[in-house]
């Protein structure tokens, strides 16, 4: 029996292949069922916890039961040209219709209750009201309730005001319309083409049904096992729902990568990359930010389960595949492109001729390699320059929900937004702020102070009972610009500063502060979290391979992660979609994915893996996410495009760093250091 620890594990798995197969089948079936059932344990708010805005929103939610981090609905009414919308009769009629259509428990505010002309359009005919439905929390169920309330509100207002053109818009209705619009036939054809492309790629690479399905099986068991572990951790600490997007995509790329490795290197590269990736993710998991902790825990689970599957299940599947599988064309090309070695038992009658031929072959091979390096120098330099430029673009990333105009191109909610903007009402009304005024403090005075802040359209202290509870009050502040813009962020900062005087700062909440909390509470930790995670990965990889290989692998992984964020900036902020911002958690998930797959590819390449493994794995990941996620929903499109671009960059990097014909040089010092 081999003394190599990874080989001993492989031999054990092969001797007990039936038991190993049954165990992993149970992980896939039972673990998958348990993972689906346990999704409710994950935090579904997609908000940054711990910040001042989050604490303010929690206090408002606990006391008033709605609003806070959930953006309100905006009811828009355009009256006939001869109507004076400022009269008490007209304003009161609109306010009463809104109140009845909103249902019990809702909070509504409009011109009738405040007299603030900020609720009127510049055309003299358009008015709007803010509606906080009675049910609605910042989780998936609560957001769905608000989206459903939009339809009820729209129908109720149109029934109560038949002579008035009525629309209902808001951040959530806009997102809902983009989700229900569904992909058009062209997009469906692209999705089908990507799914077919994934299957064709795997078949071409592995040349048999079992060979093509094995990486999918490895990805399935890794995803199921990792999600079970993550949900177990979620019993004790807050874990965000974003892990549902990160785990399966990362597991698929790693599985294809591992399956493509030769049996002699697969275990070593899996252990080396698994140790480095797990170390980096473990460091992220200890930082006091829910998103970073979630990414760290999810990555740690994927590395742990994926490495275990690579060491045990992959050899079993490989033993079955070798019985019926022809060598893939890619693997044959990889072998044929390497210099042939003379057999130790070959005849040696003419030793002089043989030695001369060998010397000539060595000289020719060296010349070919030098020529190949010169030929690849320009593409490699161009690729490196592109990655560096994208890394620079990442410094201009603006995190936050995409601007309203970019969420959906058409639909009822977009009609309402267009009606507002046509009347001269700024889009900042979709994300108002809420100030919780404690008992004993004059709410009207607070509203007057807030109204003087630059960038504030209006500030009002409604006197209705639903805006006053137990002596406290809520002041609504409507900014002119959306909070993800530079001007909107400056308004939030100025408002907090203006309300911080006195004995204590007044808590400022609302949907407009969520992005600010994300920047301060999560992205503010990245200058500390990223170097710490990279150092942990370097130490783990250097202990198992060499310092030089570890430096190359970790630096490449960092560059890949930052370049992926830069690509999101270029494509979505500066490109034709013009979203103005990138959903805050998307760059975190995409960056973690890019770091993990780049690290795994580098470790596999250093262990002597085939040159085509990286491009095949990255291509499979890109095709998979495009087949599943491409569509009209902007936030999902952001995530899918980030995954696809990260995979593309890694495929290009893998193709340049380990081209065909380059003999692999394993850099492992000792086999016992691998476990």
PECOR-V781452 format. One record per pair of residues at least 24 apart in sequence whose ideal C-beta (glycine too) atoms are under 7 Angstrom apart, sorted by the first residue. I is the first residue (numbers start at 1). GAP is how many residues later the second one is. If there is no record, write none. Layout:
I/GAP
I/GAP
This chain:
4/667
5/666
5/667
5/669
5/670
6/261
6/262
6/265
6/305
6/668
6/669
7/260
9/258
9/302
9/303
10/257
10/301
10/305
13/299
13/302
13/303
14/301
14/302
14/305
17/299
17/302
20/292
20/293
20/296
21/295
24/197
24/285
24/289
27/194
27/197
27/198
28/192
28/193
28/196
31/193
31/194
31/197
32/192
34/194
35/189
35/192
35/193
35/196
38/193
41/190
41/193
41/194
42/189
42/192
42/197
42/198
42/199
42/201
43/195
43/196
43/197
43/198
43/247
44/95
44/96
44/197
45/93
45/94
46/194
46/195
46/539
47/91
47/467
48/242
48/243
48/466
48/469
48/470
48/473
48/474
49/189
49/241
50/238
50/471
51/466
51/469
51/470
52/455
53/455
53/456
53/460
53/461
53/463
53/464
54/463
55/452
56/380
56/451
56/452
56/453
57/452
59/377
59/448
60/374
60/376
60/414
60/449
61/76
63/406
63/409
64/43
64/405
64/410
65/40
66/39
66/41
66/66
66/67
66/68
66/70
67/40
67/65
67/367
68/366
68/441
68/442
69/69
69/442
69/445
70/66
70/67
70/68
70/72
70/73
70/76
70/441
71/99
71/100
71/101
71/359
71/360
71/440
72/58
72/59
72/60
72/98
72/360
73/58
73/60
73/76
73/77
73/80
73/95
73/97
73/100
74/54
74/56
74/95
74/96
74/342
74/355
74/356
75/53
75/54
75/56
75/78
75/82
75/93
76/50
76/52
76/91
76/93
76/340
76/343
76/344
77/50
77/84
77/87
77/89
78/47
78/48
78/86
78/87
78/341
79/46
79/85
80/83
81/44
83/42
85/35
85/39
85/40
85/42
94/33
95/34
97/60
97/63
97/64
98/31
98/33
98/59
100/56
100/60
101/52
101/55
101/56
101/59
102/29
102/31
102/51
103/31
103/49
104/30
105/29
106/25
106/26
106/27
106/28
107/25
107/359
107/360
109/351
109/353
109/367
113/349
113/351
114/346
114/348
116/342
116/344
118/339
118/340
118/360
119/339
121/302
121/303
121/304
122/301
122/302
123/300
123/301
126/293
126/297
128/292
128/297
128/301
130/302
130/346
143/29
146/26
147/25
147/26
147/29
154/258
167/245
167/248
167/249
167/252
168/248
169/244
169/247
169/248
169/251
170/243
170/260
171/230
171/233
171/259
171/260
171/340
173/240
174/230
174/233
174/234
174/239
174/240
174/243
175/232
177/231
177/234
177/235
177/236
177/237
178/229
178/230
178/454
178/455
178/456
179/454
181/227
181/230
181/451
183/448
183/449
187/443
187/444
190/440
191/436
191/439
194/429
194/432
194/433
195/432
197/426
198/422
198/425
198/426
198/429
201/415
201/418
201/419
201/422
202/418
204/125
205/55
205/123
205/125
205/411
206/122
207/118
207/119
207/121
208/113
208/116
208/117
210/110
210/111
210/114
210/115
211/110
211/114
214/45
214/103
214/107
215/40
215/41
215/44
217/100
218/37
218/40
218/41
218/91
218/95
218/96
219/29
219/32
219/33
219/36
221/88
221/92
222/29
222/33
222/80
222/83
222/84
222/87
223/24
223/25
223/28
225/80
226/25
226/72
226/75
226/76
226/79
229/72
230/67
230/68
230/71
233/64
237/56
238/52
239/55
239/58
240/50
240/51
240/54
242/49
242/52
242/343
242/347
243/51
243/55
245/344
245/394
246/49
246/52
246/343
246/346
246/347
247/51
247/55
249/344
249/372
249/375
249/376
249/394
250/52
250/343
250/346
250/347
251/51
251/55
252/368
252/369
252/372
253/344
253/364
253/365
253/367
253/368
253/394
254/52
254/343
254/346
255/51
256/360
256/361
256/364
257/343
257/344
257/347
257/356
257/360
258/52
258/56
259/55
260/349
260/350
260/353
260/356
260/357
261/343
261/348
261/352
263/52
263/55
265/342
265/343
265/344
266/44
266/48
267/44
268/339
268/400
268/406
269/334
269/335
269/338
269/340
270/37
270/40
270/41
271/36
271/403
271/404
272/269
272/272
272/273
272/331
272/335
272/402
273/326
273/327
273/330
273/331
274/29
274/32
274/33
275/265
275/269
276/261
276/264
276/265
276/323
276/327
277/26
277/260
277/319
277/322
277/323
278/25
278/26
279/257
279/258
279/261
280/253
280/254
280/256
280/257
283/249
283/250
283/253
284/245
284/249
287/238
287/242
289/232
289/233
289/236
291/231
291/294
291/297
292/230
292/233
292/237
295/293
295/294
295/297
299/293
299/297
330/282
331/279
333/327
334/276
334/277
334/278
334/326
337/323
337/324
338/323
338/325
339/26
372/287
372/289
376/280
376/283
379/277
380/276
383/269
383/273
387/172
387/176
387/262
390/173
390/176
390/177
390/180
391/168
391/171
391/172
391/175
392/174
393/173
393/176
393/177
394/168
394/171
394/172
394/175
396/173
397/168
397/171
397/172
397/185
397/190
398/86
398/175
398/182
398/183
398/184
399/116
399/119
399/120
399/124
399/182
399/183
399/185
399/188
400/83
400/84
400/115
400/181
400/184
401/83
401/114
401/180
401/182
402/177
402/178
402/179
402/181
402/232
403/79
403/81
403/176
403/177
403/178
404/26
404/78
406/171
406/172
406/173
406/174
406/228
407/227
426/31
426/54
426/55
427/55
428/29
428/50
428/51
428/52
428/53
428/54
428/60
429/28
429/49
430/52
431/51
431/52
431/80
431/81
432/44
432/45
432/46
432/78
432/80
433/44
433/46
433/59
433/62
433/75
433/77
433/79
433/80
434/40
434/42
434/75
434/76
435/39
435/40
435/42
435/64
435/71
435/73
436/36
436/38
436/70
436/71
436/73
437/35
437/36
437/38
437/69
438/34
439/31
439/32
439/33
443/30
443/32
446/29
446/53
446/60
447/28
449/49
449/50
450/25
450/27
450/45
450/48
450/49
453/38
453/41
453/42
453/45
454/40
455/24
455/25
455/26
455/32
455/35
455/36
455/39
456/35
456/39
479/33
483/29
483/32
483/33
484/31
484/96
484/97
485/95
489/27
492/24
515/69
518/66
534/24
537/62
541/62
543/130
544/124
544/129
544/130
545/61
545/122
545/123
546/121
546/123
549/57
549/118
552/50
553/46
553/49
553/50
556/42
556/46
556/97
557/38
557/41
557/42
558/37
560/34
560/35
560/38
560/86
560/89
560/90
560/93
561/30
561/33
561/34
563/86
564/26
564/27
564/30
564/78
564/81
564/82
564/85
565/25
565/26
567/78
568/70
568/74
571/70
572/66
579/55
582/56
583/52
583/55
586/52
586/53
586/56
589/50
590/52
590/53
590/56
593/50
593/53
594/52
594/56
597/50
597/53
598/52
598/55
601/49
601/53
605/52
605/53
606/60
606/61
607/59
607/61
608/56
608/58
609/55
611/47
611/48
611/49
611/51
614/36
614/37
614/40
615/36
615/39
615/40
618/29
618/30
618/32
618/33
618/36
619/32
621/26
622/25
622/26
